[in-house]
Amino acid sequence: MATTTTTTTEQTTHFGYQTVKESEKQQKVREVFEQVAKSYDLMNDAMSLGIHRVWKDIFIERLGPTHGMRLLDMAGGTGDISFRYLKYLAKQPNPEQRSSHVTVSDINQEMLNVGEARARQLGLTVDQLPSVASIDWRCADAEKLPFNDDSFTAYTIAFGIRNCTHVDKVLSEAYRVLQPGGRFMCLEFSHLENEAMQWLYDQYSFQVIPPMGQLLAGQWHAYQYLVESIRRFPRQDQFKAMIEEAGFVHASYENLTFGVVSIHSGFKL
């Protein structure tokens, strides 16, 4: 009697310009960020000529944190966005003494370790913050968040969503954990509107950034992946449509530095 063997073909996805199995991408991305965790600021300086600090400042200004906010800062391991959030709140009057909170979450524990060490240096640990502000750190997958529905009033993800295997699942989870009225905001490398400027930026990205990564951090391939991952990410209008498909309304984007990066926003009603 003949037997029939059924085989299933695993879905593939991109890892930079490579095609890999979906089950492999998460581990490959994890390895990249384990390699660059301790030189993360250096990496961002190389990728942006140092302008990433200005972009992140503008990102927080657009978020406009208010006292009483509960923020989930996803892919926020080193704390860049969360620290700005806490410092922004510290400058705002709080006559009603409303408590605010941020959960810093990242799939990579190495990145979180760097962030927690920086928090201690900056005096932004739970023990050092005022009683009306708090912070905690959670290692978690953006595609399968361990948080309850309607847990947060804002969700941010900066320079992280392009590294996820299923961007649609990340957006769906962001929608799920946000409270009605909550806001999703994403800061991500994008695509320049001017073709000549895009060509120049491509030359810098592919000819300068990987060798710079090798010289400064001994990491050619990690920096090569990061450059390639930017080119594979959807264009601004395409990503805006994905945000809307996840259920968010009033979706919009703002280009910074001619579109080198974009700030995307949407609301859960």
C-alpha positions as CSV (number, residue, x, y, z in Angstrom):
1,M,0.0,0.0,0.0
2,A,1.5,3.3,-1.0
3,T,1.9,6.1,1.5
4,T,1.7,9.8,0.8
5,T,4.1,12.2,2.4
6,T,2.9,15.8,2.7
7,T,5.6,18.4,3.0
8,T,5.0,22.1,3.8
9,T,7.3,24.8,2.5
10,E,8.2,27.4,5.1
11,Q,7.5,31.0,4.2
12,T,10.6,33.1,3.4
13,T,11.3,36.8,4.1
14,H,14.1,39.2,3.7
15,F,17.1,39.8,5.9
16,G,18.5,42.8,4.2
17,Y,19.0,41.7,0.6
18,Q,19.1,38.0,1.6
19,T,16.1,35.7,1.4
20,V,15.8,33.6,4.6
21,K,13.2,31.4,6.2
22,E,10.9,33.3,8.5
23,S,12.0,31.2,11.4
24,E,15.6,32.3,10.9
25,K,15.1,36.1,10.6
26,Q,14.5,36.8,14.3
27,Q,17.6,35.0,15.3
28,K,19.7,36.8,12.7
29,V,18.4,40.2,13.7
30,R,19.0,39.3,17.4
31,E,22.6,38.5,16.5
32,V,23.1,41.8,14.8
33,F,21.9,43.8,17.8
34,E,23.8,41.7,20.2
35,Q,26.9,42.6,18.2
36,V,26.2,46.3,18.1
37,A,24.5,46.8,21.5
38,K,27.5,48.3,23.2
39,S,28.2,50.6,20.3
40,Y,24.6,51.5,19.5
41,D,25.1,55.3,19.7
42,L,28.1,54.9,17.5
43,M,26.0,52.9,15.0
44,N,23.3,55.6,15.0
45,D,25.9,58.3,14.5
46,A,27.3,56.4,11.5
47,M,23.9,55.8,10.0
48,S,22.7,59.4,10.5
49,L,25.8,61.6,10.6
50,G,24.8,62.3,14.2
51,I,21.4,63.8,13.4
52,H,19.5,60.9,15.0
53,R,19.5,62.9,18.3
54,V,17.7,65.8,16.7
55,W,15.2,63.3,15.0
56,K,14.5,61.7,18.4
57,D,14.0,65.1,20.0
58,I,11.4,66.1,17.3
59,F,9.8,62.7,17.7
60,I,9.1,63.3,21.4
61,E,7.9,66.9,20.7
62,R,5.4,65.4,18.2
63,L,4.3,62.9,20.8
64,G,3.8,65.7,23.3
65,P,3.8,63.6,26.5
66,T,1.4,64.6,29.3
67,H,1.3,63.6,32.9
68,G,-0.8,60.5,33.4
69,M,0.5,58.9,30.2
70,R,1.4,55.2,30.1
71,L,3.9,54.7,27.3
72,L,5.1,51.4,25.8
73,D,8.4,52.1,24.1
74,M,8.9,49.1,21.9
75,A,12.3,48.2,20.4
76,G,13.5,50.8,22.9
77,G,16.3,48.8,24.6
78,T,18.9,51.5,25.0
79,G,16.3,54.0,26.4
80,D,16.8,56.9,23.9
81,I,13.1,57.5,23.5
82,S,12.1,56.7,27.1
83,F,14.7,58.9,28.7
84,R,13.5,61.8,26.5
85,Y,9.9,61.1,27.5
86,L,10.8,61.2,31.2
87,K,12.9,64.4,30.8
88,Y,10.1,66.0,28.8
89,L,7.6,65.3,31.5
90,A,9.9,66.6,34.2
91,K,9.7,70.0,32.6
92,Q,5.9,70.1,32.5
93,P,3.8,71.4,35.4
94,N,2.0,68.7,37.3
95,P,-0.3,70.4,39.9
96,E,-2.5,67.3,40.2
97,Q,0.5,65.0,40.8
98,R,-0.7,62.6,38.1
99,S,1.5,59.5,37.8
100,S,3.2,58.6,34.5
101,H,4.9,55.4,33.4
102,V,7.0,54.0,30.6
103,T,7.7,50.4,29.9
104,V,10.8,49.9,27.8
105,S,10.6,46.7,25.8
106,D,12.9,45.0,23.4
107,I,13.4,41.5,22.1
108,N,17.1,41.7,22.8
109,Q,18.2,41.5,26.4
110,E,21.6,42.8,25.5
111,M,20.0,46.1,24.4
112,L,18.0,46.3,27.5
113,N,21.1,45.7,29.6
114,V,22.7,48.7,27.9
115,G,19.6,50.8,28.5
116,E,19.4,49.9,32.2
117,A,23.0,50.8,32.7
118,R,22.5,54.1,31.0
119,A,19.4,54.8,33.2
120,R,21.6,54.3,36.3
121,Q,24.1,56.7,35.0
122,L,21.5,59.3,34.1
123,G,19.6,59.0,37.4
124,L,16.5,57.6,35.7
125,T,15.9,54.4,37.6
126,V,12.8,53.7,39.7
127,D,14.7,54.6,42.9
128,Q,15.9,57.9,41.5
129,L,12.8,59.2,39.7
130,P,10.2,61.3,41.5
131,S,7.2,59.4,42.9
132,V,5.0,60.5,40.0
133,A,7.1,58.8,37.4
134,S,8.2,55.2,36.9
135,I,10.0,53.0,34.4
136,D,10.3,49.2,33.9
137,W,12.1,47.0,31.4
138,R,10.6,44.0,29.7
139,C,12.2,41.6,27.2
140,A,9.4,40.9,24.7
141,D,8.6,40.2,21.0
142,A,6.7,43.0,19.3
143,E,4.7,40.4,17.4
144,K,3.5,38.7,20.5
145,L,3.3,41.2,23.4
146,P,2.8,39.9,26.9
147,F,0.6,42.8,27.9
148,N,-3.2,43.0,28.4
149,D,-5.5,44.7,25.9
150,D,-6.0,48.4,26.4
151,S,-2.9,48.7,28.7
152,F,-1.2,51.8,27.3
153,T,-2.1,55.3,26.2
154,A,0.8,55.6,23.8
155,Y,3.1,53.3,21.8
156,T,6.4,54.3,20.3
157,I,8.8,52.4,18.2
158,A,12.0,54.1,16.8
159,F,14.3,52.5,14.3
160,G,12.9,49.0,15.1
161,I,9.9,48.0,13.1
162,R,11.9,47.4,9.9
163,N,13.8,44.6,11.7
164,C,10.6,42.7,12.5
165,T,9.6,39.7,10.4
166,H,5.9,40.5,10.3
167,V,5.3,44.2,10.4
168,D,1.5,43.6,10.1
169,K,1.6,41.6,13.4
170,V,3.6,44.3,15.1
171,L,0.9,46.9,14.1
172,S,-1.9,44.6,15.2
173,E,-0.3,44.1,18.6
174,A,0.3,47.8,19.0
175,Y,-3.4,48.4,18.3
176,R,-4.4,45.7,20.8
177,V,-2.5,47.0,23.7
178,L,-3.4,50.6,23.2
179,Q,-6.4,52.1,25.0
180,P,-9.2,53.7,22.9
181,G,-7.9,57.2,22.2
182,G,-4.3,55.9,22.4
183,R,-1.6,56.9,19.9
184,F,0.8,54.9,17.8
185,M,4.0,56.6,16.7
186,C,6.9,55.3,14.7
187,L,10.2,56.9,13.8
188,E,11.9,55.0,11.0
189,F,14.5,55.4,8.2
190,S,12.6,56.0,5.0
191,H,13.0,57.0,1.3
192,L,14.0,60.4,0.0
193,E,11.6,62.2,-2.3
194,N,14.4,63.6,-4.6
195,E,16.0,61.0,-6.9
196,A,19.3,62.8,-7.1
197,M,19.5,63.1,-3.3
198,Q,18.4,59.4,-2.9
199,W,21.3,58.4,-5.2
200,L,23.8,60.4,-3.1
201,Y,22.4,58.9,0.1
202,D,22.7,55.4,-1.4
203,Q,26.3,56.0,-2.2
204,Y,27.0,57.1,1.3
205,S,25.0,54.2,2.8
206,F,26.6,51.4,0.8
207,Q,30.1,52.7,0.2
208,V,30.8,54.5,3.5
209,I,28.7,53.0,6.3
210,P,29.8,49.4,6.3
211,P,33.5,50.3,6.1
212,M,32.9,52.8,8.9
213,G,31.3,50.1,10.9
214,Q,34.3,47.9,10.4
215,L,36.7,50.6,11.4
216,L,34.8,51.9,14.4
217,A,33.2,48.8,15.8
218,G,34.7,45.8,13.9
219,Q,31.2,45.1,12.4
220,W,31.0,45.3,8.6
221,H,28.2,42.8,8.1
222,A,26.0,44.2,10.9
223,Y,26.1,47.6,9.3
224,Q,25.6,46.2,5.8
225,Y,22.4,44.5,7.0
226,L,21.2,47.7,8.6
227,V,21.7,49.7,5.4
228,E,20.0,47.0,3.3
229,S,17.0,46.7,5.7
230,I,16.3,50.4,5.2
231,R,16.0,49.9,1.4
232,R,13.7,47.0,1.9
233,F,11.3,48.9,4.2
234,P,8.0,50.1,2.6
235,R,7.8,53.7,1.3
236,Q,6.0,56.2,3.3
237,D,2.6,55.9,1.6
238,Q,2.8,52.1,1.7
239,F,3.6,52.1,5.4
240,K,0.8,54.6,6.1
241,A,-1.6,52.2,4.4
242,M,-0.4,49.3,6.6
243,I,-1.1,51.4,9.7
244,E,-4.6,52.1,8.5
245,E,-5.2,48.4,7.7
246,A,-4.3,47.6,11.3
247,G,-7.2,49.7,12.4
248,F,-5.6,53.1,13.2
249,V,-7.3,56.3,12.1
250,H,-6.0,59.8,11.2
251,A,-2.8,58.1,10.0
252,S,-0.2,60.5,8.8
253,Y,3.5,60.9,8.3
254,E,6.1,63.7,8.4
255,N,9.4,63.5,6.6
256,L,12.5,64.7,8.3
257,T,15.8,65.6,6.5
258,F,14.1,65.3,3.1
259,G,12.7,61.8,3.9
260,V,15.8,60.2,5.3
261,V,13.5,59.3,8.2
262,S,9.8,59.7,8.7
263,I,7.5,60.0,11.7
264,H,4.4,58.0,11.3
265,S,1.3,58.5,13.6
266,G,-2.1,56.9,14.0
267,F,-4.8,56.8,16.7
268,K,-7.0,54.0,18.1
269,L,-10.6,55.1,18.5
